[in-house]
């Protein structure tokens, strides 16, 4: 069965050759897989053959995200919804956002992007 056939069979409550796979591992988990030998250029969704890959639109009010406080264990940030979020230091921003931030820091470019993540500094 193809991935498409497998997903449609599951949605129709029919038997498939296997259950369609979906996962969304944390960035720190993906980093660990890379340290353990998964090549950096390999997309985990392709490597593990996920049939269902989620995506979404940014529907926040897009408040700037800023670091309010940081200690040895936690980072307190404002959120794009206007709230506060305390993250343990081993939880990271999505890889794409970190790459965007690194590029903007290297070039000194100020983003016109709608993404509030480019506001972190």
C-alpha positions in Angstrom: 0.0 0.0 0.0 1.1 3.6 -0.6 1.0 6.1 2.3 -2.0 7.7 0.7 -3.9 4.4 0.5 -3.0 3.6 4.0 -4.3 6.9 5.4 -7.5 6.7 3.4 -8.1 3.1 4.6 -7.6 4.2 8.2 -10.1 7.1 7.7 -12.6 4.7 6.2 -12.1 2.3 9.1 -10.7 -0.4 6.8 -7.8 -2.7 7.4 -4.5 -1.6 6.0 -1.1 -3.3 5.8 0.0 -1.3 8.9 -1.2 1.6 10.9 -0.3 5.0 9.4 2.5 6.7 11.4 2.5 10.2 12.7 4.9 11.8 15.2 6.2 15.2 16.0 9.4 14.8 18.0 10.8 17.7 20.1 13.8 19.5 18.6 15.9 18.3 21.5 15.0 14.7 20.5 16.0 15.3 16.9 19.3 16.8 18.1 19.9 13.7 20.1 19.2 11.5 17.1 21.8 13.5 15.1 24.3 13.0 17.9 23.6 9.3 17.8 24.2 9.0 14.1 21.2 10.3 12.1 22.7 12.5 9.3 21.8 16.2 9.8 20.5 16.4 6.2 18.0 13.6 6.8 14.4 14.6 7.6 13.1 12.4 10.5 9.6 12.3 8.9 11.1 10.8 5.7 13.6 8.5 7.6 10.8 7.0 9.8 8.4 7.0 6.9 5.6 9.1 8.5 2.4 9.0 6.5 0.8 12.0 8.3 2.8 15.2 8.6 1.2 18.2 10.3 1.5 21.8 9.4 -0.3 24.9 10.5 -0.8 28.6 10.1 0.4 31.2 12.5 -2.8 32.6 13.9 -1.4 34.5 16.9 -1.6 38.3 17.4 2.1 38.2 16.7 3.4 40.0 19.8 7.2 40.0 19.8 8.9 37.1 21.7 11.5 38.3 24.1 13.5 36.7 26.9 12.4 38.2 30.2 14.5 36.1 32.5 17.0 33.3 32.3 18.7 31.1 34.9 20.7 27.9 34.9 17.5 25.7 34.4 14.8 27.8 32.8 14.1 30.6 30.2 11.1 32.9 30.8 9.9 34.4 27.5 6.9 36.4 26.4 4.8 34.6 23.8 3.3 35.7 20.5 -0.1 35.6 22.3 1.1 38.2 24.8 1.6 35.8 27.7 4.6 34.4 29.6 6.1 31.0 29.0 8.7 29.3 31.2 10.7 26.6 29.2 13.2 24.2 30.6 16.5 24.9 28.9 16.5 21.6 27.0 13.3 22.6 25.2 14.3 24.6 22.1 12.6 26.7 19.4 11.8 24.8 16.2 15.0 24.3 14.1 13.6 26.4 11.2 13.1 29.4 13.6 16.7 29.0 15.0 18.1 28.9 11.5 16.2 32.1 10.5 17.4 33.8 13.7 21.1 32.8 13.0 20.9 34.1 9.4 19.5 37.5 10.6 22.2 37.8 13.2 24.9 37.1 10.7 23.7 39.5 8.1 22.4 42.1 10.5 19.2 42.0 8.5 16.0 43.2 10.2 13.1 41.0 9.1 9.9 42.2 7.5 8.6 38.7 8.0 5.3 38.3 9.8 7.0 35.7 12.1 7.5 37.1 15.7 10.3 34.6 16.1 12.6 36.9 14.2 12.2 39.5 16.9 14.2 37.5 19.5 17.5 39.0 20.1 
